[in-house]
Every structure is written in structure tokens, then in C-alpha cells.
């Protein structure tokens, strides 16, 4: 009876369904990152992959041609440290080892920060559990396929990870808490309260994981010999740690101080697993040689520090120093806001430490791809890699650049002009919805207006 | 016959809301009967005797001595069934599917029949996000917040004062669930009448309700505090259940030489449950819970559903029944006037009531649930909102009757006006969902009630439907206390 407004589908730029288009991006400055720069170059996208790169690329007649004259094409940006799109809590901070929880279960594909990140050229995020505990939750690599469901956003072939955390954050929960909620009650402490305890938690959990591994091996052996023993309990906390021991899962370790970085390397060597990346790693410049020897990557901030004690001894030269010592370094966001301009975060390594433009771009493209073990698929503009591309109107290492278009697997997921075009229509629809709601509310209250229901709309406010 | 009629009449005059002595037999003669299971009967007689529907039809024989109600101008419906409820458990607050993730969990109610739990401070009880009276867990292994062993059937009592209001809206039964923790306990189908809790129980156990309790960082509360923690917690419980069943089986086959599996209170409660109810209000929650339910390999039902207008096909294809909350999302009162509402929220508020009609068209098995809407005028208006948004009246009745019975596997005894079913019927003057309609009689298990006008219609300027939270007292909400104790 009451007609519904025709809403769905107008709201946001959505991706066309069906097979990937054939697209020719013409006459751009192509920043391949790994194979130099091609001036006035073209890139052909076919079946979601990069099919050809060069000054003269011929394309089939039905290809969509994007004239990129004067623009810069770079690989889609990759963020090695993100908490975007996590629903219902970034931390399971109630326990010292929360390896049973999995970010994969709680990705919210409706999080508007995904779209806003796309608008800055970001195409891949390593979505991590928080740093509340020594061993945090399981992590996933997500492609920002805005408009798709959560399972469709998970990157195919990317190894899952697990978050570790050292230092102040995991031990903070050990301090007595005095706040509104604990008034009048003995404050609950959660182990550990010290850096010593953080080390002990990791060592103990891996000791348990090894016993668990042995227990299952024993069971499987007995079954293989024809027995019918009662199976051991499957333990969701220990399973991912066994995967770490077996090299099936990466460890991403949040850390600051050099002493705790060395501690974790010792524990890993003793237990027989590898750290894949040290995250934040603000004192990494002090132990870069040891990090490189362990084979770990380092994912750090560009230029912010001193927001807590363990972040005092930092320097913006960190990324450059570690790079020169042979560490694969990326610059990460750890933030819904910073992730929208990681290209500029990378550019700061040129100012601090003299990185070349290519080295700087590598910090947010091929290097994080290497750290996540996906550099065979993404991270540079090379024939055969996924067509994850970002088109900027100026050099992306310049403050004056804006991201114009983003492709993932050859699909266009962001277009600045189309976005701007959609806004008036979108705002009109929003206005109609509010007016309708106001009218209904007023009718129910016998014509008396109420404060909350009677708000005006202003264009472009909280659009999305 | 005359005697019992007169007795009923006298009693009806004496009290605003009457629960009358039951005559041996009642015949509602020449009424319009909405059977739900079959076609409507424009002029038929419904005979109730011994708490059962003895006969239905144009020529049904009226037993000698029956109290005969002249059904001319009256309509007989099957009694309505609340698809997910806390009715019958005093003090229990419905579990909000919509606020399941990312927001504070409600404070825990204490049903009187539940075992005592440790004392907490006042601050805790009044603050959102804090679980009152939860012993803090030392880790997942202590299985905090599992009450799978608790039974609604043991907790229900006819003294819950919401029952009277529910009957005034034509409800005669409810699928009621205990209401604490994450795994909340075994539900029961109850009739909203009886001398004791035992009289009320129709069927049990009918399932376990799952609620995600999210909020709090570390201090004060135990594991789990995040949505991902809640999910892995339940996943572990079901893995444990698998192992438990397997261990018991292996042990039963050869006790000699095998270690005896430990008796597990929590897992027994899970094992006994024929299905679980998973909260899913927004589209990503619906996707997530369909996948999760399938992973757990146990029959499941989704509840919430306010953004299901985006996921009708997926729900239909996965063949999962859905319970739609009648607490329609509305603009919150007294918010900052300069706040511009979020587009997604606006769309949900606009389209949520259309979900039921879309489900009916797509062939999704669905029902409504009260979700804290518990006065007759509010319940009626809430269903009317779904009808205005495209649900047919027949489908609305079905969603409140036979569909609920089918979802919980009790369609052999409830949900339609059919011979042999429990005598739960509602007799109205007018269509069930029209404003001016009055309910003349409500029969629950054969007991007759005549709800007062005040309870049925509320005050002249009653609150807007769906705007009230929790279970406020009538006085606090500015509602009349007519007929309530």
C-alpha cells in the first residue's frame, strides 16, 4: 500500500557483474615499481590480469579505453597493518592468548572505510586482531572488493596469519584497573603484568601446542594401526599455533623496543617457528641486522612516535635504515584515516633517509606484498599479475595528487568522477527518506514536531 | 446451558479481565472461521471441549450442555504464537538481535526461579555493557556464559504480568527461552495460561537461543568480549559436542580398556537441543550466520531480520526459517537535532517492515516475534506495519500461527483451527489487525478470557509502536494500568 522508495542499487558505485572487462589504459606514466617507469605507456587488462605493458600496446576493438594522458598509474596500494572492517571488537582482550578467534569470522563488508580507502588507491589490507594480548587472533588478507560479501573479499591464495603483541599493550591488562566499572570491587588483573610475562605466555602456548601436536600424531598413528581410540579434543586455541609451527600461518608481531624484538627472535628460534613481520617496530633500526638474519620483514610508521613511553626512542629514518640493512620494509597505516593516503606516507621516506621514488613506492606495494607472501600475484605492474591498479592525476608521491580510478582484478571499484556524479542523486534520496520519516512521526504525534525527527539535511554530510 | 451462560455473564461484568470457569463444552456458532490450515469457513461452528478443538465445520454438532456463543459477526482465528519470547519468565528481557554486534549487551535479568548468583554493585547493574552477576571466567575452558542446561519449562510461571497483555493481543502461546549468557538454555512452547508453570508447557525442548554478548575490554568481564570471541566460543562448544558424542559412542561399544568420558552438563544440554536460534539482523550478519549455522551442522533458525530485504534470495536458497522482530527500527528519540542520520539506517527503517511480505512471496518459512513489544495496541500496530508494507493479511495470520508451529515442529497440536488441536482460539469482532477490531474472547487450553478494552486499545494517545525498549512498567511508559495488577 505504502510505496517503497526504489533505493537499492542507486546508493553507491557498484561493480558490474559478469566477467572482467578488457580495458586499455592509454598514455599514462606507468610506475611499475619492479620494472622501472614507462613514460606515455599503456597497460592492457584482460581476464582480470595485466596482459601487456608498453609504449605501443594493441587492444581488441571491444576494449574499454581509458585515456590517462598526464596521469600516473601505479600498482594498487597494500597495507600490511589494518583493522578496517572488523565488526564487534578488534580485540578479544580478556585472555592472554586469544588465538582461537579469527578476524575472518567478523569482516564487515559494509564498513564504509573500505570504500574510503579505495578512494585513496588502497586495494589490499592485512586485517589484524588488536594488540591487547601476547598472542592475539587469526588474521586475513582482504581485497577491497567493495560491494561484495565478506567471503568474496578474502584474497585467494594468501596465507592466513596470527597477531602477536609485545610490550605495553599486552601487559597493560595486567595493571590494576580503576574505573567506573570496577569501583567498589577488587580490580581484576589479567596475566601478564610485565614484559617477562609476555615472553612466558608465548613460550607456554607453544609448549602446549607441541604437546597437542604430539597427542594428535599419537592418535593418528594408533588409528593407522587399526585401533579405535577416543580422539583428543580439538582445541581451537592450539590449532593455529600448530599451523605456525608447521609453516602454514604467518606471525605478525606488534612490537616497539629492540630488547623485546630480540626476545621474540630467541623464543621463535627455540620453539622452531619464524616471525614473518615485525609490526610498528619503531626501534627496528637498532636491531635491523638481526631482523634481516631471521628473515623477517618490518612494517613501520612513517613519522609518528612518542605517543607512549615505548615509542619514544623512534626516528622517521627507521624505514630507510632498516632497508639499507637488508630488511624488507613496508609503511603501514594501522588507521582508517592514514590508509587513505599511504602513498604520501611512503613519500616521507624520501625526505627522511633519502629513499628513491621507486624505493618509496615499494614500501606500500611490492614490499608489503612480499611480507604477505603474495608478491607473485600483486604489488607491481607486471604481465601476468592481477590487475590491481590505481590511477592518480599527479605523481602519487606528490601532495597534490588525487586518486582518480582503482581497479581490482580488472574490475573498476572506484571512479572519482562517477562518485561525484552520484552524490546529488544520493542526497536527494536521503532527503526524501528523512522527509517521509518526519511526516510519519508528525502524523503520529498529531502534527506536533519533535526535535530529533525534524532535522534538515545538508548535502554531502555523512553520505555513506 | 442457561446456568453456565448466566454464570459467565455475571463474572464478565464483575471483572475487567476475566478468566472464567470453564464450561465443559463451548460452541462458537455460525462464525467466520480462519482455519489457516485450510480455506476460511464463512459460516461454521467451532466446538471446544476438554481443552481441545472437538469439531469445526458448518454442520458441527453442538454437544448438549455447551455454552453457545452466537458467532454472527465474529471471526475465529487460531491463537497467535510468539515466535521467540521471554513471556512466562518474569523479568527476562528479550534478546536484541539488532544490537548483537558492536554494541553493549543488555544487563542480565534475574528470573526468580534461577539459582542465585554473586552480588554485584549498583554501578554495574545500571551501566550498559556490564554483565551483572557473572562470575569472571579464567578462560574459554571454563565455558563461561553457557546455560545450555537451563530449561524454560522449569522457569515459566503464570504470574508473569505480561501474559495478560499478550492475551489481549490475541496471543495464546509462545516459544519462550531462558535469557542469560551466550548459550541461553532450552526453550519451550508454552500456553499463556495455567495454574502453574507445569500446566503451561506444551512442548520442550524446542531449541537453544544463541545471543552474542559483546562489549568490555579486559577488566570486569570474562571471555569472550568480542564478536569473534563469541563465534569461536560457540564453534568450540560444538566441536566439543562432536568429540563428546564420539567418545561416548566408542566407550559404549567397548568400555573395557578405554578411559571413561566425563559427564558434561553443558554438552548434554546442547545435545538435547533440536535446533539453535542465531541472531542476524543486518545483511552481513545474515550471510555470516547462514555460513556459521551450516558449519555447525545443526538445524538452525535466524532471528532479527530487519535488513533481510537485501538477503531474501540467500535465505530462501539456504532453506532456513526466519523470525522477524516486531520491534521495528525507528529514529531514536531525543537525539542531537544536528545529527544527520546514516543512510543505511534510514533505508533499514524504511524497508524493514517490507521483509515479511518479501519472504511470503519468495516462499521463506517465517514468523514474527514480539522482541519486547508487549502491549496489545503496539503488537497490533507492529503487525499492521508489515501488512501496509506488502504482507497479505492471510500471510500475517499464518506468520503468527501455523508457521511458528511448523518451525518448532508442533504443528500437530497448535497453529490452526483444526479438529484435535489444542483449544487455543481467538474470537474477534472485525479483522484481527484493524484498529477498531475488538477481541471478544480468547481461549487458551480451553480456558476463556475476555480482555478489557483498556488492555486491547491502550490510552487514546498511546506511544508510537516499536519505540519502547525492554519491558517498562505501564506507569513508567505513560500507559494505562487498566486490568493489570
Interface residues (C-beta under 8 A of the other chain):
Chain A: X1 X2 X4 X5 X7 X8 X11 X86 X87 X88 X89 X90 X91 X92 X93 X94 X95 X98 X100 X101 X102 X103 X105 X106 X107 X108 X109 X110 X129 X132 X137 X149 X150 X151 X173 X177 X179 X180 X181 X182 X183 X184 X185 X187 X188 X190 X228 X229 X230 X231 X233 X234 X235 X236 X237 X426 X430 X433 X434 X436 X437 X441 X444 X445 X446 X450 X451 X452 X453 X454 X455 X457 X458 X461 X462 X463 X464
Chain B: X101 X102 X121 X123 X124 X127 X129 X130 X136 X137 X139 X140 X212 X214 X215 X216 X217 X218 X219 X220 X221 X222 X223 X224 X225 X226 X227 X228 X229 X230 X231 X232 X235 X236 X239 X240 X242 X243 X246 X247 X250 X251 X253 X254 X258 X259 X261 X282 X283 X284 X287 X288 X291 X292 X309 X310 X331 X332 X333 X334 X335 X336 X337 X338 X339 X340 X341 X342 X343 X344 X346 X347 X349 X350 X351 X354 X388 X389 X390 X461 X464
